Amino acid sequence: MRSSAPYFPLSCPSSVSRDPFDIATYDFDLPRDLIAERPAVPRDSARLLHVGSGLADRRIFDLPDQLRPGDLLVVNDTRVIPARLAGRRGEARIEATLVKTLGPSEWRAFARPARRLRPGDRIDFAADFTGDFGAEVIGKGEGGLVDLRFDCSGDALRAAMERHGEMPLPPYIARPEGPDARDRADYQTVYAAREGAVAAPTAGLHFTDELFAALEARGIGRAVVTLHVGPGTFLPVKVEDLRSHAMHAEWGEISTETAERIAATRAAGGRIVAVGTTSLRLLESAAGEDGVVRPYQGETSIFIMPGRPIRSADMLLTNFHLPRSTLFVLVCAFAGTERMKAAYSHAIASGYRFYSYGDACLLERAE
């Protein structure tokens, strides 16, 4: 049933006229109690703010009525691995969050503390520190990065990570005892298929099988891409000028089938709805100057900021993001900075829940 939620004309803050490349332009105050510690139950009962020429308060289960028959959802089917490992080097406690696979038994990781780690050191990651699951430090980079060679590989390594690892929840979700069994399910989309992410594509966490059935019944299609989300999505912007910020590379793939479905949808007059900033970043990486999305496989470090035209998608479903983050910059590039400032002000005043386990917004692309 179509929601009868009120519609609010947009009133944009007149003070938003700052340099679009100044990170301070993307700052805002967020009360700590609006950061979601757990997702909505059921998933599709989360709130949804529709941002177009105005604002409308909805629920995720209203999504079929916000879209049109012939539209196409593009979802990211990456699967989060239990990439956070607690270990010891001798008596020293070490935490490692895996970042990127380098080979069957090798991973790059963020280690804490990393200052005293040296190549040749061994870290015991077994849950009971019995030594039956560990890794050798084989390289060291900047910012806490280390390269690890585990003493098992392939399926055996994945099984060991399932036994000894934890879901890599973002740092703003408070878990004094660490991620729990509920997070194993909550921090994974219902359509997750391809292992490799160390952070969830969080817009997709809102979907349920029932919601997909309702979308299909309305004639709304679904296509799949893969982007293995890395922890760089949580890293703060440490420069004042966005043009100096370096994004971490992430691996992605768009199949020929998906590229053809996107082209067919466009040709028939349907809209492309990117589910999550990860899907959008991959689509933009694969789109040419003509806006055509082509098959793609490889790494991308694309940074979408105002001034860069969006060619691949007409709408974006995404969660509410951190201030001064690359993701808030992205949504401002997609929907307009003044519009997003006004939308976030409304969301905060209305008690929307923020970040990975929070509510979502459906954005129409600024023309």
Protein Blocks (a to p, Z undefined) as FASTA:
>chain_A
ZZfbdcddddddfklccdfkbmklmgccddfklpcfbdcddfklpccddddfbccdddfk
lmmmmpcehiacdddfbdcddfbccddehjbccddddfbdcbjkbccdddddfklgcehi
acdfbfklnopaccddfbdceehiacdddfbehjllmmmmmmmmccdddfklccfkopaf
klmmmmpcfkbfbghiabdcfklmmpcfklmmmmmmnopacddddddddfklmpccfbfb
lklpccddddddddfklmmmmmmmmmnopacddehjklmmmmmmmpcfkopacddedddf
bdcdehiacfkbcbdcdddddehiaklmmmmmmnopklmmmmmmmmmmnopaehjllccd
dddddZZ
